[in-house]
């Protein structure tokens, strides 16, 4: 029961930072030195990969949704705002 409550509180904490579509600036973090964060066409692993983003890539976070227990955020590249997609919120840090 405590695990369920903790998971719910953690999810709400992440959602609080994602709601409103304010356009918060974030960076890709913890993808790894030899890895890329996958920018996907939709919120989930089943969606097509649009691009790979290395650590340090600046993004604009639009909004977030939970799919199958995972928080996904719709983002656009800060340097190329027309390039948009979804990434796992686990790999985003405040700028």
Secondary structure, 3 states (H helix, E strand, C coil): CHHHHHHHHHHHHHHHCCCCCCCEEEEECCCCCCCCEEEECCCCCCCCEEEEECCCCEEEEEEEEEECCEEEEEEEECCCCCCEEEEEHHHEEEC
